[in-house]
Amino acid sequence: MAKTTHVVPNPNGGWDIRQSNGQKSSGHFDTKQPAVGRAREISRNQRTELVIHNKDGKFGNKDSHGNDPFPPRG
């Protein structure tokens, strides 16, 4: 299974970055945008898919870094 980086709401407030099957947060932020920015950096470095959740915890947006189903031609 491919590794995935998630931006998820923290039940105590703010936003966390979590790796798939990870117990610990890779970072905690008071607002969503800085969390997304940092998670995007982590996702690019680790070539994982980035999943950004909505405040209700449901999947929002996805962004693939290195696991694209169709590599660019050229």
Backbone as a ProteinNet text record, in pm:
[ID]
protein_1_A
[PRIMARY]
MAKTTHVVPNPNGGWDIRQSNGQKSSGHFDTKQPAVGRAREISRNQRTELVIHNKDGKFGNKDSHGNDPFPPRG
[TERTIARY]
84.9	0	89.7	54.2	132.1	114	220.1	215.5	140.4	66.6	-13	9.1	16.2	27.4	-108.7	-158.4	-291.7	-282.7	-367.1	-390.6	-528.7	-533.3	-658.2	-686.8	-815.3	-847.5	-812.9	-758.2	-728	-850.9	-895.4	-1016	-1007	-884	-864.7	-840.6	-856.7	-835.7	-712.2	-714.7	-602.6	-602.7	-487.7	-472.6	-344	-348.9	-232.7	-195.2	-68	-18.6	8.7	-48.3	-29.9	6.3	89.2	122.2	25.9	-2.4	-89.3	-33	-118.9	-82.9	9.2	21	105.8	27.1	88.1	23.9	46.6	166	201.4	179.6	156.7	144.9	283.8	293.3	419.1	427.3	324.6	322.4	183.7	176.9	49.4	50	-62.1	-74.2	-208.4	-210.3	-333.8	-436.4	-387.3	-478.5	-443.5	-536.4	-524.4	-417.3	-409.4	-318.8	-171.8	-117.8	21.4	40.3	-60.1	-53.1	-47.2	-128.4	-128.9	5.2	60.4	189.8	299.9	306.3	409.3	386.1	260.7	228.6	264.7	246.5	282.2	434	513.4	659.1	696.5	636.5	663.5	624	507.5	456.1	547.2	594.8	687.4	817.6	872.3	998.6	987.5	874.7	856.9	786.3	746.6	677.6	552.9	471.6	347.7	228.4	112.3	-10.2	-49.5	-92.4	-137	-288.9	-347.1	-492.5	-524.3	-603	-640.3	-785.8	-807.8	-941.7	-1014.6	-1146.5	-1229	-1237.8	-1295.4	-1306.9	-1386.6	-1481.3	-1560.4	-1485.8	-1361.7	-1279.6	-1290.5	-1388.8	-1405.9	-1299.8	-1272.2	-1175.3	-1217.9	-1121.8	-1146.6	-1074.5	-949.1	-868.9	-757.9	-711.1	-596.6	-496.1	-368.7	-262.3	-155.3	-115.4	-20	119.8	217.5	357.7	440.7	451.1	534.2	459.1	330.9	252.1	142.4	168.2	68.6	36.7	-91.9	-126.7	-72.2	-56.9	-4.8	110.4	233.5	347.5	343	397.3	395.9	477.2	431	502.3	597.6	705.8	793.3	931.8
-117.7	0	124.4	220.7	343.2	429.3	495.2	584.1	711.6	766.4	885.2	984.6	1113.2	1221.1	1287.5	1305.2	1362.1	1491.4	1588.2	1706.4	1685	1674.3	1640.5	1737.9	1761.4	1847	1775.7	1851.5	1797.2	1816.7	1714.5	1727	1836.6	1874	1979.1	2116	2125.4	2250.6	2247	2320.3	2325.7	2209.9	2192.6	2092.7	2014.6	1885.2	1797.7	1740.8	1705.1	1631.9	1490.6	1394.6	1254.1	1171.8	1071.1	975.4	857.8	794	676.7	575.5	519.8	421.1	477	609.6	670.2	705.3	686	717.9	862.8	915.4	1049.8	1150.7	1274	1383.9	1423.4	1456.2	1506.7	1657.7	1718.2	1861.9	1907.3	2012.7	2069	2218.4	2267.8	2407.2	2462.1	2590	2652.6	2667.9	2690	2708.5	2609.3	2591.2	2488.7	2519.8	2644.4	2674.8	2645.5	2683.6	2645.7	2493.9	2423.4	2277.2	2218.3	2271.8	2224.3	2253	2371.1	2405.7	2311.3	2284.9	2194.4	2051.4	2008.9	1873.6	1856	1960.2	1954.4	1933.5	2003.3	1985.3	1841.3	1790.2	1653.3	1554.9	1575.4	1486.5	1485.5	1602.1	1609	1536.8	1560.3	1497.7	1345.8	1296.8	1153	1087.5	1169.5	1121.6	1041.3	1101.6	1038.8	1116.3	1057.7	1128.4	1214.5	1337	1429.2	1430.6	1406.7	1410.1	1518.8	1616.8	1729.2	1709.1	1693.3	1668.1	1800.4	1793.6	1907.3	1912.2	2019.4	2035.7	1923	1863.7	1752.8	1619.5	1621.5	1501.7	1423.4	1456.2	1386.5	1432.4	1345.7	1380.3	1505.3	1594.8	1714.9	1704.8	1749.5	1748.9	1646	1603	1512.8	1571.9	1541	1586.1	1477.2	1430.9	1321.7	1376.4	1327	1366.7	1241.8	1200.3	1085.3	956.4	953.6	832.4	855.6	942.8	971	843.9	821.9	700.8	701.8	819	830.2	928.8	880.1	972.3	1064.2	1185.9	1278.9	1224.9	1254.8	1214.1	1323.7	1282.5	1386.7	1352
0	0	0	-81.3	-92.1	32.4	71.2	186.2	148.1	241.9	219.1	331.4	297.3	394.8	405.4	528.1	550.8	632	596.8	680.4	740.7	873.2	941.4	1055.6	1083.7	1198	1328.7	1424	1555.6	1643.1	1714.6	1797.6	1904.2	1941.6	2042.1	1979.9	1847.8	1777.2	1690.4	1583.9	1491.7	1394	1328.8	1222.5	1241.7	1211	1222.8	1086.5	1073.6	957.8	1006.6	938.9	977.5	854.2	876.3	771	783.1	669.9	674	773.1	852.8	955.9	1063.6	1072.1	1174.3	1298.9	1413.3	1539.7	1580.3	1549.2	1591.7	1479.7	1519.9	1425	1375.9	1247.1	1190.2	1203.2	1261.9	1282	1323	1402.7	1446.6	1415.4	1362.4	1322.4	1370.9	1404.8	1451.5	1339.8	1215.5	1102.1	990.8	899.4	796.3	691.4	645.2	534.3	563.5	680.1	708.5	715.8	765.5	771.7	631.6	541.1	402.8	336.4	359.2	301.3	345.8	474.6	527.4	479.8	479.7	434.6	287.4	207.8	66.1	50.9	132.6	130.1	165.7	273.2	317.3	207.3	149.1	45.5	-76.8	-116.6	-231.4	-200.2	-81.9	-43.2	-35.3	15	33	-85.5	-183.1	-303.1	-265.6	-178.4	-133.6	-187.9	-175.5	-209	-90.1	-118.4	-13.9	-12.6	104.6	121.7	223.4	180.1	266.2	306.9	435.8	487.8	515.8	514.8	552.6	704.9	755.6	901	966.3	889.9	944.1	936.8	885.6	879.9	750	665.9	538.4	439.2	340.7	237.2	163.6	142.5	64.7	-67.8	-70.8	-193.2	-183.5	-301.9	-310.9	-407.4	-384.2	-471.8	-470.2	-586.4	-595.5	-623	-548.5	-566	-586.8	-712.6	-743.8	-764.7	-738.7	-759.5	-861.8	-958.9	-1060.9	-1138.4	-1167.8	-1241.1	-1383.7	-1443.4	-1579.3	-1579.4	-1591.4	-1591.9	-1713.1	-1699.9	-1813	-1929.6	-2048.5	-2169.6	-2210.4	-2275.9	-2326.1	-2344
[MASK]
++++++++++++++++++++++++++++++++++++++++++++++++++++++++++++++++++++++++++

